[in-house]
Amino acid sequence: MEYLNDFIDFEVKKIREGVTMVQFELRRELSPEDLKAINPPDPVKNKFSKNVVVLSGRGPVWLYGFLVHFYHPTIAVAIFDPRLGGAVVVESHNQDFKVGDLIKIEEEV
C-alpha cells in the first residue's frame, strides 16, 4: 500500500504476522519545517496498530525521531538496519519485544 506526499513517499508492507514495515523514500531534501506537512500512514486507520512497526528509509535523524513518536501507539517500533539483517527495537509497550532486540527480516525489503 503506497501513500504519496509532495516530498516523501511511504509504502506499508506486511513482513509477517504481527510485523509491518513502513518504508519511506524522499522525493527531495527535507527541511525541518517539512515535518509539519508529513502525513505518514496511520496505524489505526490502516489496521496495523497491534503490530510492531519497522521503519526503513534514508532520511535525517530528526525525521526518524518524528516517525518513532508518530508510531508510539503501536506495540513496538524498530529501525531496519540491513547490515544486521533485521530491525532493532527502539521502543516497546510489549514484554515480547525489548529495547535492543533484533527482529530478523529474511526477505528482501
Chimera marker file (.cmm) of the C-alpha trace (Angstrom):
<marker_set name="trace">
<marker id="1" x="0.000" y="0.000" z="0.000" r="1" g="1" b="0" radius="0.5"/>
<marker id="2" x="1.530" y="3.337" z="-1.049" r="1" g="1" b="0" radius="0.5"/>
<marker id="3" x="0.983" y="6.770" z="0.478" r="1" g="1" b="0" radius="0.5"/>
<marker id="4" x="2.252" y="9.739" z="-1.501" r="1" g="1" b="0" radius="0.5"/>
<marker id="5" x="3.094" y="13.168" z="-0.149" r="1" g="1" b="0" radius="0.5"/>
<marker id="6" x="4.647" y="16.060" z="-2.089" r="1" g="1" b="0" radius="0.5"/>
<marker id="7" x="8.134" y="15.322" z="-0.825" r="1" g="1" b="0" radius="0.5"/>
<marker id="8" x="8.075" y="11.867" z="0.783" r="1" g="1" b="0" radius="0.5"/>
<marker id="9" x="6.547" y="8.571" z="-0.330" r="1" g="1" b="0" radius="0.5"/>
<marker id="10" x="5.530" y="5.868" z="2.142" r="1" g="1" b="0" radius="0.5"/>
<marker id="11" x="4.884" y="2.208" z="1.476" r="1" g="1" b="0" radius="0.5"/>
<marker id="12" x="3.399" y="-0.200" z="4.016" r="1" g="1" b="0" radius="0.5"/>
<marker id="13" x="4.370" y="-3.878" z="3.782" r="1" g="1" b="0" radius="0.5"/>
<marker id="14" x="3.369" y="-6.809" z="5.945" r="1" g="1" b="0" radius="0.5"/>
<marker id="15" x="6.645" y="-8.605" z="6.721" r="1" g="1" b="0" radius="0.5"/>
<marker id="16" x="4.997" y="-11.424" z="8.648" r="1" g="1" b="0" radius="0.5"/>
<marker id="17" x="2.209" y="-11.825" z="11.172" r="1" g="1" b="0" radius="0.5"/>
<marker id="18" x="2.495" y="-9.019" z="13.706" r="1" g="1" b="0" radius="0.5"/>
<marker id="19" x="5.269" y="-7.109" z="11.905" r="1" g="1" b="0" radius="0.5"/>
<marker id="20" x="4.588" y="-4.259" z="9.477" r="1" g="1" b="0" radius="0.5"/>
<marker id="21" x="7.270" y="-2.298" z="7.652" r="1" g="1" b="0" radius="0.5"/>
<marker id="22" x="6.773" y="1.370" z="6.846" r="1" g="1" b="0" radius="0.5"/>
<marker id="23" x="9.293" y="2.278" z="4.151" r="1" g="1" b="0" radius="0.5"/>
<marker id="24" x="9.835" y="5.830" z="3.036" r="1" g="1" b="0" radius="0.5"/>
<marker id="25" x="11.638" y="7.485" z="0.164" r="1" g="1" b="0" radius="0.5"/>
<marker id="26" x="12.394" y="11.189" z="-0.006" r="1" g="1" b="0" radius="0.5"/>
<marker id="27" x="11.469" y="12.940" z="-3.242" r="1" g="1" b="0" radius="0.5"/>
<marker id="28" x="13.718" y="15.880" z="-2.333" r="1" g="1" b="0" radius="0.5"/>
<marker id="29" x="15.907" y="17.054" z="0.509" r="1" g="1" b="0" radius="0.5"/>
<marker id="30" x="13.809" y="17.832" z="3.584" r="1" g="1" b="0" radius="0.5"/>
<marker id="31" x="13.928" y="20.858" z="5.819" r="1" g="1" b="0" radius="0.5"/>
<marker id="32" x="12.739" y="20.775" z="9.443" r="1" g="1" b="0" radius="0.5"/>
<marker id="33" x="9.553" y="22.725" z="8.678" r="1" g="1" b="0" radius="0.5"/>
<marker id="34" x="8.515" y="19.875" z="6.334" r="1" g="1" b="0" radius="0.5"/>
<marker id="35" x="7.667" y="17.841" z="9.445" r="1" g="1" b="0" radius="0.5"/>
<marker id="36" x="4.524" y="19.980" z="9.806" r="1" g="1" b="0" radius="0.5"/>
<marker id="37" x="3.179" y="18.646" z="6.488" r="1" g="1" b="0" radius="0.5"/>
<marker id="38" x="4.253" y="14.996" z="6.604" r="1" g="1" b="0" radius="0.5"/>
<marker id="39" x="1.326" y="12.600" z="6.739" r="1" g="1" b="0" radius="0.5"/>
<marker id="40" x="2.598" y="9.061" z="7.473" r="1" g="1" b="0" radius="0.5"/>
<marker id="41" x="0.271" y="6.071" z="7.104" r="1" g="1" b="0" radius="0.5"/>
<marker id="42" x="-1.980" y="5.952" z="10.167" r="1" g="1" b="0" radius="0.5"/>
<marker id="43" x="-1.587" y="2.627" z="12.033" r="1" g="1" b="0" radius="0.5"/>
<marker id="44" x="-5.146" y="2.720" z="13.447" r="1" g="1" b="0" radius="0.5"/>
<marker id="45" x="-6.940" y="3.563" z="10.194" r="1" g="1" b="0" radius="0.5"/>
<marker id="46" x="-4.788" y="1.061" z="8.286" r="1" g="1" b="0" radius="0.5"/>
<marker id="47" x="-5.223" y="-1.663" z="10.916" r="1" g="1" b="0" radius="0.5"/>
<marker id="48" x="-1.611" y="-2.263" z="11.916" r="1" g="1" b="0" radius="0.5"/>
<marker id="49" x="-1.612" y="-0.590" z="15.340" r="1" g="1" b="0" radius="0.5"/>
<marker id="50" x="-1.391" y="-4.002" z="17.053" r="1" g="1" b="0" radius="0.5"/>
<marker id="51" x="1.815" y="-4.802" z="15.166" r="1" g="1" b="0" radius="0.5"/>
<marker id="52" x="5.459" y="-3.987" z="15.577" r="1" g="1" b="0" radius="0.5"/>
<marker id="53" x="6.253" y="-1.171" z="13.133" r="1" g="1" b="0" radius="0.5"/>
<marker id="54" x="9.615" y="-1.377" z="11.377" r="1" g="1" b="0" radius="0.5"/>
<marker id="55" x="10.818" y="1.913" z="9.899" r="1" g="1" b="0" radius="0.5"/>
<marker id="56" x="13.043" y="1.818" z="6.827" r="1" g="1" b="0" radius="0.5"/>
<marker id="57" x="14.420" y="4.503" z="4.546" r="1" g="1" b="0" radius="0.5"/>
<marker id="58" x="17.158" y="7.072" z="4.115" r="1" g="1" b="0" radius="0.5"/>
<marker id="59" x="16.467" y="10.312" z="5.891" r="1" g="1" b="0" radius="0.5"/>
<marker id="60" x="17.691" y="12.714" z="8.550" r="1" g="1" b="0" radius="0.5"/>
<marker id="61" x="17.803" y="11.578" z="12.161" r="1" g="1" b="0" radius="0.5"/>
<marker id="62" x="15.122" y="14.140" z="13.105" r="1" g="1" b="0" radius="0.5"/>
<marker id="63" x="12.744" y="12.520" z="10.603" r="1" g="1" b="0" radius="0.5"/>
<marker id="64" x="13.303" y="9.198" z="12.349" r="1" g="1" b="0" radius="0.5"/>
<marker id="65" x="12.597" y="10.898" z="15.693" r="1" g="1" b="0" radius="0.5"/>
<marker id="66" x="9.312" y="12.229" z="14.281" r="1" g="1" b="0" radius="0.5"/>
<marker id="67" x="8.320" y="8.798" z="12.924" r="1" g="1" b="0" radius="0.5"/>
<marker id="68" x="9.195" y="6.940" z="16.146" r="1" g="1" b="0" radius="0.5"/>
<marker id="69" x="6.979" y="9.389" z="18.034" r="1" g="1" b="0" radius="0.5"/>
<marker id="70" x="4.193" y="9.074" z="15.423" r="1" g="1" b="0" radius="0.5"/>
<marker id="71" x="4.181" y="5.256" z="15.704" r="1" g="1" b="0" radius="0.5"/>
<marker id="72" x="4.467" y="5.285" z="19.519" r="1" g="1" b="0" radius="0.5"/>
<marker id="73" x="0.894" y="3.899" z="19.963" r="1" g="1" b="0" radius="0.5"/>
<marker id="74" x="1.864" y="0.602" z="18.258" r="1" g="1" b="0" radius="0.5"/>
<marker id="75" x="3.132" y="-2.455" z="20.159" r="1" g="1" b="0" radius="0.5"/>
<marker id="76" x="6.748" y="-1.563" z="19.368" r="1" g="1" b="0" radius="0.5"/>
<marker id="77" x="8.838" y="0.455" z="16.934" r="1" g="1" b="0" radius="0.5"/>
<marker id="78" x="12.021" y="-0.861" z="15.344" r="1" g="1" b="0" radius="0.5"/>
<marker id="79" x="14.525" y="0.591" z="12.877" r="1" g="1" b="0" radius="0.5"/>
<marker id="80" x="15.656" y="-1.567" z="9.952" r="1" g="1" b="0" radius="0.5"/>
<marker id="81" x="19.410" y="-1.984" z="9.555" r="1" g="1" b="0" radius="0.5"/>
<marker id="82" x="20.351" y="-4.070" z="6.506" r="1" g="1" b="0" radius="0.5"/>
<marker id="83" x="23.846" y="-4.666" z="7.926" r="1" g="1" b="0" radius="0.5"/>
<marker id="84" x="22.244" y="-6.565" z="10.806" r="1" g="1" b="0" radius="0.5"/>
<marker id="85" x="19.719" y="-8.414" z="8.642" r="1" g="1" b="0" radius="0.5"/>
<marker id="86" x="16.874" y="-7.078" z="10.706" r="1" g="1" b="0" radius="0.5"/>
<marker id="87" x="15.380" y="-4.265" z="12.737" r="1" g="1" b="0" radius="0.5"/>
<marker id="88" x="16.421" y="-3.023" z="16.171" r="1" g="1" b="0" radius="0.5"/>
<marker id="89" x="13.615" y="-2.352" z="18.650" r="1" g="1" b="0" radius="0.5"/>
<marker id="90" x="13.897" y="1.245" z="19.898" r="1" g="1" b="0" radius="0.5"/>
<marker id="91" x="10.661" y="1.493" z="21.906" r="1" g="1" b="0" radius="0.5"/>
<marker id="92" x="8.136" y="-1.041" z="23.113" r="1" g="1" b="0" radius="0.5"/>
<marker id="93" x="4.883" y="-1.497" z="25.025" r="1" g="1" b="0" radius="0.5"/>
<marker id="94" x="5.035" y="-5.285" z="24.909" r="1" g="1" b="0" radius="0.5"/>
<marker id="95" x="7.153" y="-7.625" z="27.024" r="1" g="1" b="0" radius="0.5"/>
<marker id="96" x="7.795" y="-9.841" z="23.984" r="1" g="1" b="0" radius="0.5"/>
<marker id="97" x="9.846" y="-7.022" z="22.404" r="1" g="1" b="0" radius="0.5"/>
<marker id="98" x="12.542" y="-5.351" z="24.463" r="1" g="1" b="0" radius="0.5"/>
<marker id="99" x="14.561" y="-2.275" z="23.505" r="1" g="1" b="0" radius="0.5"/>
<marker id="100" x="17.691" y="-3.553" z="21.786" r="1" g="1" b="0" radius="0.5"/>
<marker id="101" x="16.094" y="-6.770" z="20.485" r="1" g="1" b="0" radius="0.5"/>
<marker id="102" x="16.784" y="-7.638" z="16.853" r="1" g="1" b="0" radius="0.5"/>
<marker id="103" x="13.818" y="-8.678" z="14.723" r="1" g="1" b="0" radius="0.5"/>
<marker id="104" x="15.236" y="-10.761" z="11.893" r="1" g="1" b="0" radius="0.5"/>
<marker id="105" x="13.899" y="-9.891" z="8.469" r="1" g="1" b="0" radius="0.5"/>
<marker id="106" x="14.643" y="-12.635" z="5.984" r="1" g="1" b="0" radius="0.5"/>
<marker id="107" x="13.021" y="-11.323" z="2.866" r="1" g="1" b="0" radius="0.5"/>
<marker id="108" x="14.444" y="-8.554" z="0.736" r="1" g="1" b="0" radius="0.5"/>
<marker id="109" x="12.983" y="-5.143" z="1.559" r="1" g="1" b="0" radius="0.5"/>
<link id1="1" id2="2" r="1" g="1" b="0" radius="0.2"/>
<link id1="2" id2="3" r="1" g="1" b="0" radius="0.2"/>
<link id1="3" id2="4" r="1" g="1" b="0" radius="0.2"/>
<link id1="4" id2="5" r="1" g="1" b="0" radius="0.2"/>
<link id1="5" id2="6" r="1" g="1" b="0" radius="0.2"/>
<link id1="6" id2="7" r="1" g="1" b="0" radius="0.2"/>
<link id1="7" id2="8" r="1" g="1" b="0" radius="0.2"/>
<link id1="8" id2="9" r="1" g="1" b="0" radius="0.2"/>
<link id1="9" id2="10" r="1" g="1" b="0" radius="0.2"/>
<link id1="10" id2="11" r="1" g="1" b="0" radius="0.2"/>
<link id1="11" id2="12" r="1" g="1" b="0" radius="0.2"/>
<link id1="12" id2="13" r="1" g="1" b="0" radius="0.2"/>
<link id1="13" id2="14" r="1" g="1" b="0" radius="0.2"/>
<link id1="14" id2="15" r="1" g="1" b="0" radius="0.2"/>
<link id1="15" id2="16" r="1" g="1" b="0" radius="0.2"/>
<link id1="16" id2="17" r="1" g="1" b="0" radius="0.2"/>
<link id1="17" id2="18" r="1" g="1" b="0" radius="0.2"/>
<link id1="18" id2="19" r="1" g="1" b="0" radius="0.2"/>
<link id1="19" id2="20" r="1" g="1" b="0" radius="0.2"/>
<link id1="20" id2="21" r="1" g="1" b="0" radius="0.2"/>
<link id1="21" id2="22" r="1" g="1" b="0" radius="0.2"/>
<link id1="22" id2="23" r="1" g="1" b="0" radius="0.2"/>
<link id1="23" id2="24" r="1" g="1" b="0" radius="0.2"/>
<link id1="24" id2="25" r="1" g="1" b="0" radius="0.2"/>
<link id1="25" id2="26" r="1" g="1" b="0" radius="0.2"/>
<link id1="26" id2="27" r="1" g="1" b="0" radius="0.2"/>
<link id1="27" id2="28" r="1" g="1" b="0" radius="0.2"/>
<link id1="28" id2="29" r="1" g="1" b="0" radius="0.2"/>
<link id1="29" id2="30" r="1" g="1" b="0" radius="0.2"/>
<link id1="30" id2="31" r="1" g="1" b="0" radius="0.2"/>
<link id1="31" id2="32" r="1" g="1" b="0" radius="0.2"/>
<link id1="32" id2="33" r="1" g="1" b="0" radius="0.2"/>
<link id1="33" id2="34" r="1" g="1" b="0" radius="0.2"/>
<link id1="34" id2="35" r="1" g="1" b="0" radius="0.2"/>
<link id1="35" id2="36" r="1" g="1" b="0" radius="0.2"/>
<link id1="36" id2="37" r="1" g="1" b="0" radius="0.2"/>
<link id1="37" id2="38" r="1" g="1" b="0" radius="0.2"/>
<link id1="38" id2="39" r="1" g="1" b="0" radius="0.2"/>
<link id1="39" id2="40" r="1" g="1" b="0" radius="0.2"/>
<link id1="40" id2="41" r="1" g="1" b="0" radius="0.2"/>
<link id1="41" id2="42" r="1" g="1" b="0" radius="0.2"/>
<link id1="42" id2="43" r="1" g="1" b="0" radius="0.2"/>
<link id1="43" id2="44" r="1" g="1" b="0" radius="0.2"/>
<link id1="44" id2="45" r="1" g="1" b="0" radius="0.2"/>
<link id1="45" id2="46" r="1" g="1" b="0" radius="0.2"/>
<link id1="46" id2="47" r="1" g="1" b="0" radius="0.2"/>
<link id1="47" id2="48" r="1" g="1" b="0" radius="0.2"/>
<link id1="48" id2="49" r="1" g="1" b="0" radius="0.2"/>
<link id1="49" id2="50" r="1" g="1" b="0" radius="0.2"/>
<link id1="50" id2="51" r="1" g="1" b="0" radius="0.2"/>
<link id1="51" id2="52" r="1" g="1" b="0" radius="0.2"/>
<link id1="52" id2="53" r="1" g="1" b="0" radius="0.2"/>
<link id1="53" id2="54" r="1" g="1" b="0" radius="0.2"/>
<link id1="54" id2="55" r="1" g="1" b="0" radius="0.2"/>
<link id1="55" id2="56" r="1" g="1" b="0" radius="0.2"/>
<link id1="56" id2="57" r="1" g="1" b="0" radius="0.2"/>
<link id1="57" id2="58" r="1" g="1" b="0" radius="0.2"/>
<link id1="58" id2="59" r="1" g="1" b="0" radius="0.2"/>
<link id1="59" id2="60" r="1" g="1" b="0" radius="0.2"/>
<link id1="60" id2="61" r="1" g="1" b="0" radius="0.2"/>
<link id1="61" id2="62" r="1" g="1" b="0" radius="0.2"/>
<link id1="62" id2="63" r="1" g="1" b="0" radius="0.2"/>
<link id1="63" id2="64" r="1" g="1" b="0" radius="0.2"/>
<link id1="64" id2="65" r="1" g="1" b="0" radius="0.2"/>
<link id1="65" id2="66" r="1" g="1" b="0" radius="0.2"/>
<link id1="66" id2="67" r="1" g="1" b="0" radius="0.2"/>
<link id1="67" id2="68" r="1" g="1" b="0" radius="0.2"/>
<link id1="68" id2="69" r="1" g="1" b="0" radius="0.2"/>
<link id1="69" id2="70" r="1" g="1" b="0" radius="0.2"/>
<link id1="70" id2="71" r="1" g="1" b="0" radius="0.2"/>
<link id1="71" id2="72" r="1" g="1" b="0" radius="0.2"/>
<link id1="72" id2="73" r="1" g="1" b="0" radius="0.2"/>
<link id1="73" id2="74" r="1" g="1" b="0" radius="0.2"/>
<link id1="74" id2="75" r="1" g="1" b="0" radius="0.2"/>
<link id1="75" id2="76" r="1" g="1" b="0" radius="0.2"/>
<link id1="76" id2="77" r="1" g="1" b="0" radius="0.2"/>
<link id1="77" id2="78" r="1" g="1" b="0" radius="0.2"/>
<link id1="78" id2="79" r="1" g="1" b="0" radius="0.2"/>
<link id1="79" id2="80" r="1" g="1" b="0" radius="0.2"/>
<link id1="80" id2="81" r="1" g="1" b="0" radius="0.2"/>
<link id1="81" id2="82" r="1" g="1" b="0" radius="0.2"/>
<link id1="82" id2="83" r="1" g="1" b="0" radius="0.2"/>
<link id1="83" id2="84" r="1" g="1" b="0" radius="0.2"/>
<link id1="84" id2="85" r="1" g="1" b="0" radius="0.2"/>
<link id1="85" id2="86" r="1" g="1" b="0" radius="0.2"/>
<link id1="86" id2="87" r="1" g="1" b="0" radius="0.2"/>
<link id1="87" id2="88" r="1" g="1" b="0" radius="0.2"/>
<link id1="88" id2="89" r="1" g="1" b="0" radius="0.2"/>
<link id1="89" id2="90" r="1" g="1" b="0" radius="0.2"/>
<link id1="90" id2="91" r="1" g="1" b="0" radius="0.2"/>
<link id1="91" id2="92" r="1" g="1" b="0" radius="0.2"/>
<link id1="92" id2="93" r="1" g="1" b="0" radius="0.2"/>
<link id1="93" id2="94" r="1" g="1" b="0" radius="0.2"/>
<link id1="94" id2="95" r="1" g="1" b="0" radius="0.2"/>
<link id1="95" id2="96" r="1" g="1" b="0" radius="0.2"/>
<link id1="96" id2="97" r="1" g="1" b="0" radius="0.2"/>
<link id1="97" id2="98" r="1" g="1" b="0" radius="0.2"/>
<link id1="98" id2="99" r="1" g="1" b="0" radius="0.2"/>
<link id1="99" id2="100" r="1" g="1" b="0" radius="0.2"/>
<link id1="100" id2="101" r="1" g="1" b="0" radius="0.2"/>
<link id1="101" id2="102" r="1" g="1" b="0" radius="0.2"/>
<link id1="102" id2="103" r="1" g="1" b="0" radius="0.2"/>
<link id1="103" id2="104" r="1" g="1" b="0" radius="0.2"/>
<link id1="104" id2="105" r="1" g="1" b="0" radius="0.2"/>
<link id1="105" id2="106" r="1" g="1" b="0" radius="0.2"/>
<link id1="106" id2="107" r="1" g="1" b="0" radius="0.2"/>
<link id1="107" id2="108" r="1" g="1" b="0" radius="0.2"/>
<link id1="108" id2="109" r="1" g="1" b="0" radius="0.2"/>
</marker_set>
